[in-house]
Amino acid sequence: MTQTLALLPPTDAATLPLLLTTAEAAAVLRLAPKTLRNWLCDWETLQRGPEPVKLGGRRVYRRSDVLAYAGIEVAA
């Protein structure tokens, strides 16, 4: 896929995978991936950004959490 996720209109939000990598979540939120990684360091105390989920040794983000944080509603 050559199109950046940040360029997807909100109507295409339902086509995103259920779990997003840091890079994918950052693209949807139009942030640098480093910003999400920085927020991750103190997420437990400050709870900035969408809630990260630990999956194996990786941190991923639920699509629903990322879209809710971005204020994007997905039609059912």
C-alpha positions as CSV (number, residue, x, y, z in Angstrom):
1,M,0.0,0.0,0.0
2,T,1.7,3.2,-1.1
3,Q,-0.9,5.6,0.3
4,T,-0.1,6.9,3.8
5,L,-2.7,6.2,6.4
6,A,-2.8,9.9,7.4
7,L,-4.3,10.6,4.0
8,L,-7.2,8.3,4.4
9,P,-10.5,10.1,4.8
10,P,-12.5,9.2,8.0
11,T,-14.9,7.1,5.9
12,D,-12.1,4.7,5.3
13,A,-11.2,4.3,8.9
14,A,-13.2,1.0,9.1
15,T,-10.7,-0.5,6.6
16,L,-7.8,-0.1,9.1
17,P,-6.5,-3.2,10.8
18,L,-7.8,-3.9,14.3
19,L,-4.4,-3.5,15.8
20,L,-2.1,-0.7,14.6
21,T,1.7,-0.5,14.9
22,T,3.2,2.7,16.4
23,A,3.9,4.0,12.9
24,E,0.3,3.3,11.7
25,A,-1.2,4.9,14.7
26,A,1.0,7.9,14.4
27,A,0.0,8.3,10.8
28,V,-3.7,8.2,11.6
29,L,-3.1,10.8,14.4
30,R,-0.8,12.8,12.2
31,L,2.0,12.6,14.7
32,A,5.6,11.5,14.5
33,P,6.0,7.9,15.7
34,K,8.6,9.3,18.2
35,T,5.8,11.3,19.8
36,L,3.8,8.1,20.6
37,R,6.9,6.4,21.9
38,N,7.6,9.4,24.2
39,W,4.0,9.3,25.4
40,L,4.4,5.6,26.1
41,C,7.1,6.2,28.6
42,D,4.7,7.9,31.0
43,W,1.3,6.6,29.8
44,E,0.5,5.0,33.2
45,T,0.7,8.3,35.0
46,L,-0.4,10.9,32.4
47,Q,-2.5,8.8,30.0
48,R,-1.7,10.9,27.0
49,G,-2.8,9.5,23.6
50,P,-4.5,6.2,22.9
51,E,-3.9,3.3,25.3
52,P,-1.1,1.0,24.2
53,V,-1.5,-2.8,24.3
54,K,1.4,-5.1,24.8
55,L,1.3,-8.0,22.4
56,G,4.2,-10.3,22.8
57,G,7.2,-8.0,23.0
58,R,5.5,-5.3,20.9
59,R,3.3,-2.4,21.7
60,V,0.3,-1.9,19.4
61,Y,-2.8,0.3,19.5
62,R,-6.4,-0.8,19.1
63,R,-8.0,0.8,16.1
64,S,-11.0,1.9,18.2
65,D,-8.8,3.6,20.7
66,V,-6.8,5.5,18.0
67,L,-9.9,6.6,16.2
68,A,-11.6,7.7,19.5
69,Y,-8.6,9.7,20.4
70,A,-8.6,11.3,17.0
71,G,-12.3,12.0,17.2
72,I,-13.1,9.9,14.2
73,E,-16.4,8.1,14.3
74,V,-16.8,5.0,12.2
75,A,-20.3,4.1,10.9
76,A,-21.5,0.7,12.0
